Amino acid sequence: MMEKIKAGEITGQTGDYMLRATAANGQIRAFAATSRDLVEKARQAHNTSPVATAALGRLMTAGVMMGSMMKADSDLLTIRVEGDGPIGGLTVTADKNGNVKGYAFHPEVMLPPNAKGKLDVGGALGVGVLSVIQDIGLKEPYVGQTQLVTGEIAEDLTYYFATSEQVPSSVALGVLMNKDNTVRQAGGFIIQLLPGAEETTIAALEKTIGELEPVTTMLNKGMTPEDILELILGQFGLEILSLPATAPRAVWKRR
């Protein structure tokens, strides 16, 4: 079953939403999401271990943002990560309207923290391959594939965008756990340079991104996706966009 993550004015019990934005007179496009409830629901549904929750949560958050890049309501995006680590792999499917589903091959995997004291997602996935499958209604889907760079997912997607789609990007994803292994924070952003981006814009953006705290640290401080995008892109004339209203339940508005 596909779960939905919405943007804009939040109704019901979920506080999850996603934003799209542009900056620098169209030289930059951006996406940002908070996805704690989505990841917690996946944790409960699949009974994932902490490291599996982090891995699946990162990829599902990426799936929501990347799915919104699709053009038609019927288009489907599948992100598949396969590695030689103990978790085996992850699969996430999303559409343009914020619907997403996913699973870990071995959700029960337990690993000690990595050298930085963090959940060892890279160790859980190991060496492997990232595949992005875009089914846009043609006879055969478009498939882009790259090697895993770190297995930490955000860096792997950054590498995928640069090599497979030739779009310079910065991807940040994170899942922060509570001591009782429930999800405390989850979210991420994707910042992309579009053709014609000026060198001064690129240099300033790289400097800003290089000075950022981890995305879950920012979320845990109470920052919203709007706040995060303003921090990164405010100097470039940030403009929050709304997604097209393609269905009554899929109207995306600025919060």
C-alpha positions in Angstrom: 0.0 0.0 0.0 1.3 3.4 -0.9 1.5 6.0 1.9 1.1 9.7 1.2 3.3 12.6 2.2 1.7 16.0 1.7 2.9 19.5 1.5 1.3 22.7 2.7 -1.4 23.0 5.4 -1.3 19.8 7.3 -4.6 18.1 8.2 -5.1 15.0 10.2 -2.4 13.5 12.4 0.6 13.7 10.1 3.0 16.6 10.1 4.9 15.4 7.0 5.1 17.6 3.9 7.4 18.4 1.0 8.2 21.7 -0.7 9.6 22.5 -4.2 11.4 25.8 -4.8 13.5 27.7 -7.2 16.2 30.3 -6.7 18.8 32.5 -8.5 16.4 33.3 -11.3 15.9 29.7 -12.2 19.5 28.6 -11.9 18.7 26.4 -8.9 15.8 24.1 -8.1 15.3 22.6 -4.7 13.1 20.1 -2.8 12.9 19.7 1.0 10.8 17.3 3.1 10.0 16.4 6.7 9.0 12.8 6.9 9.0 11.6 10.5 5.5 10.2 10.5 6.1 8.4 7.2 9.3 6.7 8.5 7.8 5.8 11.8 4.8 4.2 10.1 7.2 2.2 7.9 9.2 1.2 11.0 6.0 -0.2 12.6 4.7 -1.9 9.5 8.0 -3.7 8.7 9.3 -4.0 12.3 12.7 -2.6 11.2 15.8 -2.5 13.3 17.2 1.0 14.0 19.8 0.7 11.1 17.1 -0.6 8.8 14.8 2.2 9.8 17.5 4.7 9.0 18.3 3.2 5.7 14.7 2.7 4.5 13.6 6.1 5.9 16.4 7.9 4.0 15.4 6.2 0.7 11.7 6.8 1.2 12.3 10.4 1.9 14.4 10.6 -1.3 11.7 8.8 -3.2 9.1 11.4 -2.2 11.2 14.2 -3.5 12.4 12.4 -6.6 8.9 11.2 -7.4 7.7 14.8 -7.5 10.1 15.4 -10.4 7.9 13.0 -12.5 5.5 14.7 -15.0 2.3 12.6 -15.2 0.1 11.2 -12.5 0.6 7.7 -14.0 4.4 7.9 -13.9 6.2 5.7 -11.3 9.7 6.0 -9.9 11.4 3.0 -8.3 14.7 3.3 -6.5 16.5 0.1 -5.8 19.7 -0.3 -3.8 21.4 -3.7 -3.7 24.6 -4.5 -1.8 26.6 -7.3 -0.3 26.0 -6.1 3.3 23.7 -7.8 5.7 20.6 -5.8 4.9 20.8 -7.0 1.3 19.0 -4.0 -0.3 16.1 -1.6 -0.3 13.3 -0.9 -2.7 11.2 2.3 -2.8 8.4 3.2 -5.3 6.9 6.7 -5.5 4.7 8.9 -7.7 4.5 12.6 -8.4 1.7 13.1 -5.8 3.6 12.2 -2.7 2.6 8.5 -2.6 5.4 6.2 -1.6 6.0 2.6 -0.4 9.2 0.7 0.3 10.8 -2.2 2.1 14.2 -3.5 3.3 15.3 -7.0 2.1 16.3 -7.9 5.7 14.6 -5.5 8.1 15.9 -7.3 11.2 19.6 -6.5 10.7 21.4 -5.2 13.8 24.8 -3.6 13.6 27.0 -1.6 16.0 27.4 2.1 15.4 30.0 3.2 12.8 33.3 5.0 13.7 31.4 8.3 14.1 28.9 6.7 16.5 26.1 6.8 14.0 23.8 4.1 12.6 25.9 2.2 10.1 23.7 2.4 7.0 26.8 2.1 4.8 27.9 -1.0 6.6 24.5 -2.5 6.3 24.4 -2.0 2.6 28.0 -2.7 1.8 29.3 -2.6 -1.8 26.7 -2.6 -4.5 24.5 -0.8 -7.1 21.9 1.9 -7.1 19.2 1.7 -9.8 16.7 4.4 -10.6 13.8 3.2 -12.8 11.4 5.7 -14.3 8.3 4.2 -15.8 6.8 7.0 -17.9 4.4 5.0 -20.0 6.9 4.1 -22.8 7.4 0.5 -24.0 10.5 0.2 -21.7 11.2 2.2 -18.6 14.2 4.4 -18.3 16.9 2.8 -16.1 19.9 4.6 -14.6 22.4 2.7 -12.6 25.5 3.6 -10.7 27.8 2.0 -8.1 27.3 2.8 -4.5 29.8 5.4 -3.4 29.4 5.1 0.4 26.2 3.2 0.9 24.9 6.1 3.0 22.3 6.8 0.3 22.5 10.6 0.1 26.0 10.6 -1.3 25.0 7.7 -3.6 22.1 9.7 -5.0 24.3 12.8 -5.4 26.7 10.7 -7.5 23.7 9.2 -9.4 22.4 12.6 -10.4 25.8 13.8 -11.5 26.8 10.7 -13.5 23.5 9.3 -14.8 21.4 12.5 -15.3 24.3 15.0 -15.6 22.7 17.3 -13.0 25.0 18.6 -10.3 23.2 18.1 -7.1 23.5 18.1 -3.3 21.4 15.4 -1.5 21.0 15.4 2.3 18.9 12.7 4.1 18.6 11.8 7.7 16.7 9.7 10.3 17.2 10.4 14.0 16.0 7.7 16.4 14.7 8.0 20.0 16.2 5.8 22.7 13.1 3.5 22.5 13.9 3.1 18.8 11.0 5.1 17.5 11.6 7.8 14.9 12.4 11.3 16.4 13.1 13.2 13.2 13.4 12.4 9.5 13.7 14.5 6.4 16.0 15.7 3.7 16.6 18.1 0.8 17.8 18.0 -2.8 19.4 21.1 -4.3 20.2 21.0 -8.1 22.0 23.3 -10.4 20.3 23.8 -13.7 22.0 24.5 -17.1 23.5 28.0 -17.3 24.2 28.4 -13.6 26.8 31.1 -13.0 30.1 30.3 -11.4 29.5 32.9 -8.7 26.2 31.2 -7.8 27.9 27.7 -7.8 30.7 28.9 -5.5 28.4 30.6 -3.1 26.0 27.6 -3.0 28.9 25.1 -2.4 30.2 27.3 0.5 26.8 27.4 2.1 26.1 23.7 1.8 29.5 22.9 3.1 28.8 24.8 6.3 25.4 23.1 7.0 24.6 21.0 10.1 23.1 17.5 9.4 19.5 17.8 8.3 18.1 15.9 11.3 20.0 18.3 13.6 18.3 21.2 11.9 14.9 19.5 12.1 15.5 18.6 15.8 16.1 22.3 16.5 12.5 23.0 15.2 13.5 24.1 11.7 10.9 23.5 9.0 11.6 22.6 5.3 11.0 26.3 4.6 13.6 27.3 7.2 16.1 24.9 5.7 15.6 26.1 2.2 15.8 29.7 3.4 19.1 29.0 5.1 20.5 27.5 2.0 18.9 29.6 -0.8 17.7 32.8 0.9 20.7 34.7 -0.5 19.7 33.7 -4.0 16.1 34.9 -4.0 14.3 31.8 -2.8 10.8 31.2 -4.3 8.7 28.4 -2.9 6.5 26.8 -5.5 3.3 24.8 -5.4 2.8 21.6 -7.2 0.0 21.4 -9.8 -3.4 20.5 -8.3 -3.8 17.1 -10.2 -6.4 15.7 -7.8 -8.6 16.9 -5.0 -6.4 15.2 -2.4 -3.1 16.1 -4.0 -3.1 19.9 -3.8 0.3 21.1 -2.7 0.4 24.5 -1.2 3.0 26.5 0.7 2.5 26.0 4.5 
